[in-house]
Amino acid sequence: MSLQVEKLEKNMAKLTIEVPAEELEKAIEKAYQKNKNKISIPGFRKGKAPRKMIEQMYGKEVFYEDAANELIPEAYDKAIDECTEDIVSAPKVEVVTIEAGKPFVFTAEVALKPEVTLGKYMGVKVDKVDVEVTDEEVDAAIDKERESNARTITIEDRAVKDGDMTVIDFEGFVDGVAFDGGKGENYPLTIGSGAFIPGFEEALIGANMNEVVDVNVTFPEDYQAEELAGKAAVFKCVVKEIKEKELPALDDEFASEVSEFDTLAEYKADVKAKLADKKAEEAKTAKEDAVIEAIIADAQMDIPDAMVETTQRQMVDEFAQRMQAQGLTLEQYMQFTGMNPQMLMEQIKPQAMSRIQSRLVMEAVAKAENIAVTDEEFESEIKVMSEAYQLEIEKVKELLGAKGAEQVKADIAIKKALELVVENAKEAKATKAKTKKAKAEDETAAEEA
């Protein structure tokens, strides 16, 4: 195999890879053996027709595609090992020459890791994050615990009020005519949940048990059932059950039931301490994010589109794995959210760019500061990995291989570089802790609003 590397614009390169003719011949023969049982030739039983007969009837190119698919992955991997450039994207492959008796030639267009020109990275200014825990935050955390320990009681002596858990029968009418999908029996509905169209749940407040109530509503203009969109409707409803949550009393008995403490005062102090720990961790993450963002803002790098696209696809795969762990396929998720693969890729693009920029600048800092990784640090990281995956240390090293080991060392160097720049950062005024994730959630909420 031979390799030629041509540098292109915007940190792209074209690899021209040539595979010897004899390797192509082996791949064509393998393709013939794989497919001969599927091909019919007059005068021959399936699987018995000679390769030359098949090529004469269907053309000599009949096995070329399978042969190319057989050769390209291995040849590309060998080229990557031989190439001295740092390739950071999946290849865009194009066959140049494929003909029996001649070398097989294909090209792979790839992105190269861009050079980073650092600006200021030591002593960058970031906002100091407020980690004070307020009494209101403690009370909110305890109220949440009370909610999870509330008991449900059946109500028989009053009408429906906001927050009640009801069971209802209903039937909807438009212009006096019942419509499809507008009827339900023994339907559980929590008043105020927003599960029904606007105005429906509020109209049930004040309704008594077994009383027929006319609920007048108007379907939204963008309602999913087009035949109902924008139309006025009347739902005849009967409340069959009313239940409400009864929160436990906020006393020593409650504290002893939900914690290891005997008194409410001790329990509150523990809740406050845990909230403080959580805020401190969030503040640490927020400071790291802010430092990295400041370094990125003052750095220069030309990131190729192919590198971004490869990272986007990796992140989509990671997201799909998380969905699968929750029992949901990526296809189901897109159906539920109304998204398509292109929309998901576009949505994840800013995060992909941020991930790339963060790693590139931290690698540049590690290089600029001559940060080295000791054998002890490497072995310690391998031990953590072996415990996480429940594998022997030597097995982890075997699975990583030389390239994987270098990746682990690079990750450790980046971690040390981050610790260095964060330690040297200068904090300004205090702000509420807000990580990248929290910022993204705020932006999403704003868009949805």
Beta strands, then each sheet from edge to edge (+ up, - down):
strand 1: 2-7
strand 2: 12-19
strand 3: 92-97
strand 4: 104-111
strand 5: 125-130
strand 6: 151-154
strand 7: 165-174
strand 8: 177-190
strand 9: 212-218
strand 10: 232-246
strand 11: 426-432
sheet 1: 1+ 2- 4+ 3-
sheet 2: 5+ 11+
sheet 3: 6+ 10- 7+ 8-
sheet 4: 6+ 10- 9+
end
